[in-house]
Amino acid sequence: MRRCVTARLRVRYSETDQYGVVYYANYLVWCEVGRTEYMRDVGLPYRALEEHGLRFPVIDFACRLYAGARYDDEIEIVTWIEELRSREITFEYEIRRGDETLATAHTIHLLLGPDWKVRALPAWLRKGLADTLLAGVPPPRFRPRARTQEPAASCRRFVRIIFTTVAGFDSEGGNG
């Protein structure tokens, strides 16, 4: 069983959009909150890793939204390590409001050394993280759904539909 760490926070007004719903980019920030708490909880805080000259930039992020959080909601960010590779760490997240799953996400991080070059996880770090894969409660069963189409095409079609519907123009830019 993998170790899961839960971080809790309350949605701040500045995190919402004009509709009173959390702006989507904040979910990435919340993943960072969860990941930071995870690393601190397992005894490997980012500050200590940075003092060793190690950096973990995000090289991949995906998030699936199921429901919107609103101002003053209390949410939980459940975080766990899904995969540990020689140079990469994959974190998974479930963002919840009570028993309701609001979003699932993952981030993949690449290890860089003090020279900003890719390197393998040092043995002491790999062991510390590998031990967390075998301890604690199992992760939630939720997983982000795979994309069914290339995102750019999906966005273009969405923008075309909105433009046609709202502005009354056809796809060629003329009045429809």
C-alpha positions as CSV (number, residue, x, y, z in Angstrom):
1,M,0.0,0.0,0.0
2,R,1.2,3.5,-0.8
3,R,1.5,6.2,1.7
4,C,-1.0,9.1,1.2
5,V,-0.7,12.5,2.9
6,T,-3.6,14.8,3.2
7,A,-3.3,18.6,3.2
8,R,-6.2,20.8,4.1
9,L,-7.0,24.3,3.1
10,R,-9.9,26.7,2.8
11,V,-10.7,28.3,-0.6
12,R,-9.7,32.0,-0.6
13,Y,-11.7,34.6,-2.4
14,S,-8.7,35.4,-4.6
15,E,-8.8,31.9,-6.0
16,T,-12.2,32.2,-7.5
17,D,-13.3,33.6,-10.9
18,Q,-16.1,36.0,-11.6
19,Y,-18.6,33.1,-11.3
20,G,-17.5,32.3,-7.7
21,V,-15.9,29.0,-8.8
22,V,-12.2,28.3,-8.2
23,Y,-10.2,29.3,-11.3
24,Y,-8.7,26.2,-12.9
25,A,-5.0,27.2,-12.6
26,N,-5.3,27.1,-8.8
27,Y,-5.6,23.3,-9.0
28,L,-1.9,23.2,-10.0
29,V,-1.0,25.4,-7.1
30,W,-3.0,23.1,-4.8
31,C,-1.0,20.1,-6.2
32,E,2.1,21.9,-5.1
33,V,0.7,22.4,-1.6
34,G,-0.1,18.7,-1.5
35,R,3.3,17.7,-2.8
36,T,5.2,20.0,-0.4
37,E,3.3,18.6,2.6
38,Y,3.9,15.0,1.3
39,M,7.6,15.6,1.2
40,R,7.7,17.3,4.6
41,D,5.6,14.5,6.1
42,V,7.9,11.8,4.9
43,G,11.0,13.6,6.3
44,L,12.3,14.9,2.9
45,P,11.3,18.6,2.9
46,Y,12.0,20.5,-0.3
47,R,14.2,23.0,1.5
48,A,16.6,20.2,2.6
49,L,16.7,18.8,-0.9
50,E,17.4,22.2,-2.3
51,E,20.3,22.6,0.2
52,H,21.7,19.5,-1.4
53,G,21.4,21.2,-4.8
54,L,18.6,19.1,-6.0
55,R,15.7,20.5,-8.0
56,F,12.4,18.8,-9.1
57,P,10.8,20.9,-11.9
58,V,7.4,19.8,-13.2
59,I,7.7,18.4,-16.7
60,D,4.2,17.1,-17.1
61,F,0.9,18.1,-15.5
62,A,-2.6,16.8,-16.1
63,C,-5.8,17.6,-14.2
64,R,-9.4,16.4,-14.6
65,L,-12.1,18.5,-13.0
66,Y,-15.3,16.9,-11.9
67,A,-16.9,19.6,-9.8
68,G,-16.0,23.2,-8.9
69,A,-14.9,24.4,-5.5
70,R,-16.2,27.7,-4.3
71,Y,-15.1,30.4,-1.9
72,D,-14.7,29.3,1.7
73,D,-15.1,25.6,0.9
74,E,-12.8,23.4,3.0
75,I,-10.9,21.1,0.7
76,E,-8.4,18.2,1.1
77,I,-5.6,17.4,-1.2
78,V,-4.6,13.8,-1.0
79,T,-1.2,13.1,-2.4
80,W,0.8,10.0,-3.1
81,I,3.7,8.8,-5.2
82,E,2.5,6.8,-8.1
83,E,5.8,5.9,-9.7
84,L,9.4,6.3,-8.8
85,R,11.9,6.0,-11.7
86,S,15.6,6.6,-11.8
87,R,15.3,10.3,-12.8
88,E,11.6,11.0,-12.4
89,I,8.9,11.0,-9.7
90,T,5.2,10.9,-10.5
91,F,2.8,12.3,-7.9
92,E,-0.9,11.7,-8.0
93,Y,-3.5,13.9,-6.3
94,E,-7.2,13.8,-5.4
95,I,-8.7,17.1,-4.5
96,R,-11.9,16.6,-2.4
97,R,-14.6,18.5,-0.6
98,G,-15.8,16.1,2.0
99,D,-16.5,12.8,0.2
100,E,-16.9,14.5,-3.2
101,T,-14.0,14.3,-5.6
102,L,-13.5,17.7,-7.2
103,A,-10.4,16.9,-9.3
104,T,-7.7,14.3,-9.9
105,A,-4.3,15.2,-11.2
106,H,-0.8,14.1,-11.6
107,T,2.6,15.8,-11.9
108,I,5.8,14.3,-13.2
109,H,9.1,15.8,-11.9
110,L,12.6,15.4,-13.3
111,L,15.6,15.5,-11.0
112,L,18.2,18.2,-11.8
113,G,21.5,18.6,-9.9
114,P,23.3,21.7,-8.8
115,D,24.6,22.1,-12.4
116,W,21.0,22.1,-13.7
117,K,21.6,18.8,-15.5
118,V,19.4,15.8,-15.4
119,R,20.7,13.2,-12.9
120,A,19.6,10.0,-11.3
121,L,18.0,10.1,-7.8
122,P,20.7,9.7,-5.2
123,A,20.5,6.3,-3.4
124,W,19.5,7.9,0.0
125,L,16.6,9.8,-1.7
126,R,15.5,6.9,-3.7
127,K,15.4,4.7,-0.6
128,G,13.5,7.4,1.4
129,L,10.9,7.7,-1.3
130,A,10.7,4.0,-2.1
131,D,9.9,3.3,1.6
132,T,6.8,5.6,1.3
133,L,5.4,3.5,-1.5
134,L,5.0,0.6,1.0
135,A,3.5,2.4,4.0
136,G,0.2,3.9,4.9
137,V,-3.2,3.8,3.5
138,P,-3.9,2.9,-0.2
139,P,-4.5,5.8,-2.6
140,P,-8.0,6.6,-3.8
141,R,-9.2,4.6,-6.8
142,F,-10.0,7.7,-8.9
143,R,-7.8,8.3,-12.0
144,P,-7.9,11.0,-14.6
145,R,-9.5,9.8,-17.8
146,A,-7.4,9.5,-20.9
147,R,-7.9,12.2,-23.6
148,T,-9.9,11.1,-26.5
149,Q,-8.7,13.7,-28.9
150,E,-5.8,16.0,-29.5
151,P,-6.3,19.1,-27.2
152,A,-5.6,21.8,-29.8
153,A,-8.3,20.5,-32.1
154,S,-10.7,20.2,-29.2
155,C,-10.0,23.9,-28.2
156,R,-10.4,25.1,-31.8
157,R,-13.8,23.4,-32.1
158,F,-14.9,24.7,-28.7
159,V,-13.9,28.3,-29.6
160,R,-15.6,28.0,-33.0
161,I,-18.8,26.8,-31.3
162,I,-18.7,29.6,-28.8
163,F,-17.9,32.2,-31.4
164,T,-20.8,31.0,-33.6
165,T,-23.3,30.8,-30.8
166,V,-22.4,34.0,-28.9
167,A,-21.4,36.3,-31.8
168,G,-23.7,34.9,-34.5
169,F,-20.9,34.3,-36.9
170,D,-20.2,31.2,-39.0
171,S,-16.8,29.5,-39.0
172,E,-15.7,31.7,-41.9
173,G,-16.1,34.8,-39.9
174,G,-19.3,36.1,-41.7
175,N,-22.8,36.6,-40.3
176,G,-24.5,33.2,-39.8
